[in-house]
Amino acid sequence: MSLAEGDLAPAFTMPASNGRTVSSEALKGKPYVLYFYPKADTPGCTKEACAFQDALPQLGSLGIEVIGVSKDKMKPIDKFAEKYKLAFPLASDAETTVAEAYGVWVEKSMYGKTYMGLERSTFLVNAAGVIAKIWPKVKVEGHTKAVMDAIAQL
């Protein structure tokens, strides 16, 4: 991963669920969580998205925006968001430009085959647009709590 805590968060603009657009420009002056997940509506990604959805009232009361990012196109993202009633934006990074800027478009391997894919990672960005915390290779279980604990330190 090329980014480090204390670095400026790379700029982005992406289409998102429910006809929205998310951009770092629109988030200026606000802290946010940007999390990358491999594929919409798969077991781990669903569990992670639902955990963030459950934490939204607390996150919202702290003024924290949450954005999920995958390489999926908008149609499967919209279906995923609708199926699980996800209120926060799920963004499509189909060209992997944002994933590459954040260093999470990586070589993976499964059953001896190597391929490029998204590494499940989360970035907490403070109101100044600086990366306050990075969670690489996220394990879904207990992750939202770790993010909430880090937010308390902002």
Sine and cosine of phi, psi and omega as CSV:
sin_phi,cos_phi,sin_psi,cos_psi,sin_omega,cos_omega
0.00,0.00,0.79,-0.61,-0.11,-0.99
-1.00,0.08,-0.38,0.93,-0.01,-1.00
-1.00,0.04,0.46,-0.89,0.04,-1.00
-0.75,-0.67,0.36,-0.93,0.08,-1.00
-0.87,0.50,0.69,-0.72,-0.06,-1.00
0.99,-0.17,-0.26,0.97,0.06,-1.00
-0.97,0.23,0.42,-0.91,0.14,-0.99
-0.94,0.35,0.68,-0.73,0.03,-1.00
-0.95,0.32,0.73,-0.68,0.03,-1.00
-0.86,0.50,0.59,-0.81,0.01,-1.00
-0.95,0.33,0.47,-0.88,0.04,-1.00
-0.43,-0.90,0.43,-0.90,0.20,-0.98
-0.58,-0.82,0.82,-0.57,-0.04,-1.00
-0.61,-0.79,0.51,-0.86,0.15,-0.99
-0.94,0.34,0.53,-0.85,-0.03,-1.00
-0.66,-0.75,0.18,-0.98,-0.04,-1.00
-0.80,0.60,0.43,-0.90,0.00,-1.00
0.85,0.52,0.58,0.82,0.08,-1.00
0.94,0.34,0.26,0.97,-0.01,-1.00
-1.00,0.06,0.20,-0.98,0.17,-0.99
-0.78,-0.62,0.70,-0.71,0.07,-1.00
-0.92,-0.39,0.61,-0.79,0.03,-1.00
-0.49,-0.87,0.50,-0.87,0.05,-1.00
-0.91,0.42,-0.50,0.86,0.02,-1.00
-0.88,0.47,-0.72,0.70,-0.01,-1.00
-0.93,0.38,-0.36,0.93,-0.03,-1.00
-1.00,-0.06,-0.01,1.00,-0.02,-1.00
-0.77,0.63,0.75,-0.66,0.03,-1.00
1.00,0.10,0.00,1.00,0.01,-1.00
-0.85,-0.52,0.63,-0.77,0.12,-0.99
-0.97,0.23,0.51,-0.86,0.03,-1.00
-0.48,-0.88,0.33,-0.94,0.07,-1.00
-0.94,-0.34,0.83,-0.56,0.08,-1.00
-0.91,-0.41,0.92,-0.40,0.01,-1.00
-0.87,-0.50,0.67,-0.75,-0.02,-1.00
-0.97,-0.23,0.75,-0.66,0.02,-1.00
-0.75,-0.66,0.54,-0.84,-0.12,-0.99
-0.90,0.43,-0.72,0.70,-0.12,-0.99
-0.36,-0.93,0.74,-0.67,0.00,-1.00
-0.86,0.51,0.62,-0.79,0.12,-0.99
0.88,0.47,0.53,0.85,0.16,-0.99
-0.96,-0.27,0.35,-0.94,-0.15,-0.99
-0.80,0.59,-0.78,0.63,-0.04,-1.00
-0.91,0.41,-0.65,0.76,-0.03,-1.00
-0.93,0.36,-0.59,0.81,0.04,-1.00
-0.91,0.41,-0.71,0.70,0.00,-1.00
-0.87,0.49,-0.68,0.74,0.00,-1.00
-0.91,0.41,-0.73,0.69,-0.02,-1.00
-0.89,0.46,-0.68,0.73,-0.01,-1.00
-0.92,0.40,-0.56,0.83,0.04,-1.00
-0.91,0.41,-0.66,0.75,0.06,-1.00
-0.92,0.40,-0.63,0.77,0.03,-1.00
-0.87,0.50,-0.70,0.72,0.01,-1.00
-0.89,0.45,-0.51,0.86,-0.03,-1.00
-1.00,0.06,-0.11,0.99,-0.07,-1.00
-0.81,0.59,-0.70,0.71,-0.01,-1.00
-0.84,0.54,-0.69,0.73,0.03,-1.00
-0.92,0.39,-0.72,0.70,-0.01,-1.00
-0.88,0.48,-0.70,0.71,0.00,-1.00
-0.88,0.48,-0.63,0.77,0.00,-1.00
-0.93,0.38,-0.36,0.93,0.05,-1.00
-1.00,-0.05,0.00,1.00,0.00,-1.00
0.98,0.22,0.39,0.92,-0.03,-1.00
-0.99,-0.14,0.80,-0.61,0.10,-0.99
-1.00,-0.01,0.53,-0.85,0.06,-1.00
-0.85,-0.53,0.72,-0.69,0.06,-1.00
-0.72,-0.69,0.81,-0.59,0.10,-1.00
-0.99,-0.12,0.63,-0.78,-0.04,-1.00
-0.76,-0.65,0.76,-0.66,0.14,-0.99
-0.65,-0.76,0.10,-0.99,0.01,-1.00
-1.00,0.10,-0.12,0.99,-0.03,-1.00
-0.85,0.53,0.45,-0.89,0.11,-0.99
-0.98,0.22,0.19,-0.98,-0.11,-0.99
-0.89,0.46,-0.59,0.81,-0.07,-1.00
-0.86,0.52,-0.80,0.60,0.04,-1.00
-0.91,0.41,-0.51,0.86,0.03,-1.00
-0.91,0.41,-0.72,0.69,0.01,-1.00
-0.89,0.46,-0.65,0.76,0.02,-1.00
-0.89,0.46,-0.69,0.72,0.01,-1.00
-0.88,0.48,-0.75,0.66,-0.02,-1.00
-0.88,0.48,-0.65,0.76,-0.02,-1.00
-0.94,0.34,-0.71,0.70,-0.05,-1.00
-0.84,0.54,-0.64,0.77,-0.05,-1.00
-0.96,-0.29,0.20,0.98,0.03,-1.00
0.77,0.64,0.77,0.64,-0.01,-1.00
-0.99,0.12,0.90,-0.43,-0.08,-1.00
-0.99,0.16,-0.47,0.88,-0.02,-1.00
-0.99,0.17,0.41,-0.91,-0.04,-1.00
-0.94,0.33,0.70,-0.71,0.16,-0.99
-0.95,-0.32,0.87,-0.50,-0.10,-1.00
-0.98,-0.18,0.49,-0.87,0.05,-1.00
-0.97,-0.23,0.87,-0.49,0.07,-1.00
-0.92,-0.40,0.86,0.52,-0.11,-0.99
-0.84,0.54,-0.52,0.85,-0.01,-1.00
-1.00,0.01,-0.03,1.00,-0.01,-1.00
0.86,0.50,0.34,0.94,0.00,-1.00
-0.90,0.43,-0.68,0.73,-0.03,-1.00
-0.95,0.33,-0.70,0.72,0.03,-1.00
-0.85,0.53,-0.65,0.76,0.03,-1.00
-0.92,0.40,-0.67,0.75,0.00,-1.00
-0.89,0.46,-0.55,0.83,0.00,-1.00
-1.00,-0.01,-0.05,1.00,0.06,-1.00
0.97,0.26,0.42,0.91,-0.04,-1.00
-0.93,-0.36,0.06,1.00,0.12,-0.99
-1.00,-0.03,0.98,-0.20,-0.20,-0.98
-0.76,-0.65,0.26,-0.97,0.09,-1.00
-0.98,0.20,0.77,-0.64,0.03,-1.00
-0.85,-0.53,0.22,-0.98,0.10,-1.00
-0.61,-0.79,0.60,-0.80,0.04,-1.00
-0.55,-0.84,0.75,-0.66,-0.01,-1.00
0.79,0.61,0.64,0.77,0.06,-1.00
0.99,0.16,-0.08,1.00,0.02,-1.00
-0.98,-0.18,0.67,-0.74,0.07,-1.00
-0.97,-0.24,0.55,-0.83,-0.01,-1.00
-0.40,-0.92,0.26,-0.97,0.04,-1.00
-1.00,-0.03,0.66,-0.75,0.01,-1.00
-0.34,-0.94,0.14,-0.99,0.02,-1.00
-0.99,0.13,0.76,-0.65,0.10,-1.00
-1.00,0.03,0.81,-0.58,0.00,-1.00
-0.88,0.48,0.94,-0.35,-0.08,-1.00
-0.58,-0.81,0.44,-0.90,0.00,-1.00
-0.75,-0.67,0.64,-0.77,0.03,-1.00
-0.83,-0.56,0.78,-0.62,0.12,-0.99
-0.98,-0.21,0.87,-0.49,-0.05,-1.00
-0.93,-0.37,0.76,-0.65,-0.03,-1.00
-0.99,0.14,0.07,-1.00,-0.07,-1.00
-0.88,0.48,-0.37,0.93,0.01,-1.00
-1.00,0.07,0.01,1.00,0.00,-1.00
0.99,0.16,0.32,0.95,0.00,-1.00
-0.97,-0.24,0.64,-0.77,0.02,-1.00
-0.94,0.33,0.90,-0.43,-0.03,-1.00
-1.00,0.02,-0.54,0.84,-0.05,-1.00
-0.42,-0.91,0.60,-0.80,0.06,-1.00
-0.81,-0.59,0.73,-0.68,0.13,-0.99
-0.89,-0.45,0.98,-0.20,0.06,-1.00
-1.00,0.09,0.38,-0.92,0.07,-1.00
0.70,0.71,0.83,0.55,-0.07,-1.00
-0.88,0.47,0.70,-0.71,0.21,-0.98
-0.99,-0.14,0.81,-0.58,-0.14,-0.99
-0.87,0.49,-0.69,0.72,-0.04,-1.00
-0.84,0.54,0.87,-0.50,0.06,-1.00
0.98,0.20,0.01,1.00,-0.07,-1.00
-0.91,0.42,-0.70,0.72,-0.04,-1.00
-0.87,0.50,-0.62,0.79,0.02,-1.00
-0.90,0.44,-0.66,0.75,0.03,-1.00
-0.88,0.47,-0.63,0.77,0.03,-1.00
-0.91,0.42,-0.70,0.71,0.01,-1.00
-0.87,0.49,-0.67,0.74,0.01,-1.00
-0.88,0.47,-0.65,0.76,0.01,-1.00
-0.93,0.37,-0.59,0.81,0.01,-1.00
-0.89,0.46,-0.60,0.80,0.01,-1.00
-0.88,0.48,-0.38,0.92,-0.01,-1.00
-1.00,0.05,-0.17,0.98,-0.06,-1.00
-0.88,0.47,0.00,0.00,0.00,0.00
